Amino acid sequence: MRLNAILDVDGTLVDTNYHHALAWHRALHAHDHPVQMWKVHRHIGMGGDQILDALIGEEAAAAQGDSIRDAEAEAYGELIGEVEPMEGARELIERLKGEGATVILASSAKQEEVDHYLDLLDARELVDGWTTSADVESTKPDPDLVDAALEKAGGDNRAVMVGDSVWDVKAARAADVPTMAVLTGGFSEAELREAGAAQVVESIADLDFDSLFAGSTKK
């Protein structure tokens, strides 16, 4: 049986989490919400439709959410040129494809951001597909993104999610997909395992698919 590999992008394949934390921090402060950076970081990986509820409450998010999200997008746009691929990111995709897996990049970012990451990874012609914000109604930790990626993968193949945050793990778990987690998002091994991760490693170069699904990535 072939494997459907659902690869989270932000914080897993590209080193963006701290850029996003800074962008949200600036946007929140510009709208008189002095949320400290460490609290912002703890919620990176959540979708933009949920992170504000968690950080400033539903009432403030309803009143100012669109303006804050626009400010975050502008602030992140000033930082995106500094983003680099995670070490071994393209090699991971090549490895999975070489073993017969269907590879879908899972992101709820806007199309222009996803395009930037595809070019950064030189992965546009390598992967089998990807998601953007247009593919989901509700973002992580809800399972919509994982479900959308699985739909793009097609078939009834065994699936796995690779992610870096507790929000990735929770979203995949809600979609009944196991997660292999990496520490590059800044969450601890204990936090990722408590959220339900089946495997936690330091970086994507250390992922061991054979131990999770013996032989399932083979043609």
C-alpha positions in Angstrom: 0.0 0.0 0.0 1.3 3.4 -0.9 1.6 6.2 1.6 0.0 9.6 1.5 2.5 12.0 3.1 0.9 15.2 4.3 3.7 17.7 5.0 3.0 20.9 7.0 4.9 23.8 5.5 5.4 26.6 8.0 7.8 25.6 10.7 8.3 22.1 9.2 9.6 22.6 5.7 10.4 26.4 5.9 11.7 28.3 8.9 8.8 30.8 9.4 7.5 30.4 12.9 9.4 33.2 14.5 8.8 35.5 11.6 5.1 34.9 12.0 5.4 35.5 15.8 7.1 38.8 15.2 4.5 39.8 12.6 1.6 39.0 14.9 3.3 40.7 17.8 3.7 43.9 15.7 0.1 43.7 14.4 -1.3 43.2 17.9 0.7 46.1 19.4 -0.4 48.4 16.6 -4.0 47.7 17.6 -3.4 48.3 21.3 -3.1 44.6 22.4 0.3 44.4 24.1 0.5 40.6 24.0 4.0 39.4 24.9 6.0 37.6 22.2 6.2 34.3 24.1 2.4 34.1 24.3 2.2 34.8 20.6 4.7 32.1 19.8 2.7 29.5 21.8 -0.1 29.9 19.3 1.8 29.9 16.1 0.5 27.1 14.0 -3.1 28.0 14.7 -4.9 29.5 11.8 -5.5 33.2 11.6 -9.2 32.7 12.2 -8.5 31.1 15.6 -5.3 32.7 16.9 -6.9 36.0 17.7 -9.7 34.4 19.7 -7.0 32.7 21.8 -4.8 35.7 22.2 -7.3 38.6 22.7 -10.7 37.0 23.2 -13.6 36.5 20.9 -15.1 39.9 21.4 -12.0 41.9 20.5 -11.2 39.5 17.7 -14.7 40.0 16.2 -14.3 43.8 16.4 -10.7 44.1 15.1 -9.9 40.8 13.6 -9.8 41.8 9.9 -7.7 44.8 10.6 -5.2 42.9 12.8 -5.0 40.1 10.2 -4.3 42.6 7.5 -1.6 44.2 9.6 0.0 40.8 10.3 0.0 40.0 6.6 1.7 43.3 5.8 4.3 42.8 8.6 5.0 39.3 7.5 5.3 40.4 3.9 8.2 42.6 5.1 9.9 39.5 6.6 9.2 36.7 4.1 12.3 37.4 2.1 14.3 36.3 5.2 12.7 32.9 5.3 14.9 29.9 4.6 14.1 26.2 3.9 14.6 23.9 6.8 17.7 21.8 6.4 16.8 18.6 4.5 13.4 19.8 3.4 13.7 19.1 -0.3 15.6 16.0 0.4 12.7 14.7 2.5 10.3 15.3 -0.4 12.7 13.6 -2.8 13.1 10.6 -0.4 9.3 10.2 -0.1 8.7 10.4 -3.8 11.5 8.0 -4.4 9.8 5.5 -2.1 6.5 5.8 -4.0 4.6 8.1 -1.6 2.1 10.7 -2.7 3.3 14.0 -1.2 0.9 16.9 -0.5 2.1 20.1 1.1 -0.4 21.3 3.6 -0.7 25.0 4.2 -3.6 27.4 5.0 -1.5 30.4 3.9 -2.5 32.7 1.1 -1.7 31.6 -2.5 1.2 34.1 -2.9 2.9 32.8 0.3 2.5 29.2 -0.8 3.9 30.1 -4.2 6.9 31.7 -2.5 7.5 28.5 -0.5 7.2 26.2 -3.5 9.8 28.3 -5.3 12.0 28.4 -2.2 11.9 24.6 -2.0 12.0 24.1 -5.7 9.2 21.7 -5.2 6.5 22.8 -7.6 7.2 20.0 -10.1 8.2 17.5 -7.4 5.2 17.2 -5.1 1.8 15.9 -6.0 -0.2 18.9 -4.8 -0.6 21.5 -2.2 -3.3 23.4 -0.3 -3.8 27.1 0.4 -6.3 29.2 2.4 -8.8 28.7 -0.5 -9.1 25.0 0.4 -10.2 25.4 4.0 -13.0 27.0 5.9 -11.6 26.5 9.4 -8.0 26.2 10.3 -5.9 24.2 12.8 -6.5 22.7 15.3 -9.7 21.9 13.3 -9.1 19.0 10.8 -10.2 20.9 7.6 -6.6 21.4 6.3 -5.7 17.7 6.8 -8.9 16.6 5.2 -8.3 18.9 2.2 -4.8 17.5 1.8 -6.1 14.0 1.9 -8.7 14.8 -0.7 -6.0 16.1 -3.0 -3.9 13.0 -2.3 -6.8 10.8 -3.4 -7.2 7.0 -2.9 -7.4 5.1 0.3 -3.7 4.9 1.0 -2.4 4.9 4.5 -1.6 8.5 5.5 0.7 10.4 7.9 1.1 14.0 8.8 4.5 15.6 9.4 4.3 18.8 11.5 6.0 20.9 14.0 3.3 22.2 16.4 0.7 20.8 18.8 -1.9 22.4 16.4 -0.7 20.2 13.6 -0.9 17.1 15.8 -4.4 18.0 17.0 -5.7 18.7 13.5 -4.3 15.4 12.2 -5.6 13.5 15.2 -9.1 14.9 14.5 -8.8 13.6 10.9 -7.7 10.2 12.2 -4.2 10.6 10.8 -1.0 9.9 12.9 1.6 12.7 13.1 5.3 12.5 13.0 6.5 15.7 14.7 9.7 17.7 14.6 11.0 20.1 17.2 11.7 23.0 14.8 8.5 24.8 15.7 9.7 25.4 19.3 7.3 23.0 21.0 8.8 20.4 23.4 8.8 16.7 22.9 6.5 16.3 25.9 4.0 18.8 24.5 3.9 17.1 21.1 3.5 13.7 22.6 0.8 14.8 24.9 -1.0 16.2 21.9 -0.8 12.8 20.3 2.3 12.7 18.1 3.3 9.1 17.2 6.9 10.1 16.8 8.9 13.1 17.8 12.4 13.9 16.3 14.7 16.9 16.3 14.5 17.6 12.6 13.0 16.3 9.4 16.3 14.6 8.6 15.6 12.3 11.6 12.1 11.1 10.6 11.8 7.3 10.5 8.9 6.3 8.3 9.8 2.6 8.4 9.3 2.4 12.1 5.8 3.9 11.8 4.6 2.2 8.7 6.9 -0.7 7.9 7.1 -1.0 4.1 4.1 1.3 3.5 6.1 3.8 1.5 7.3 1.2 -0.9 5.8 0.7 -4.4 
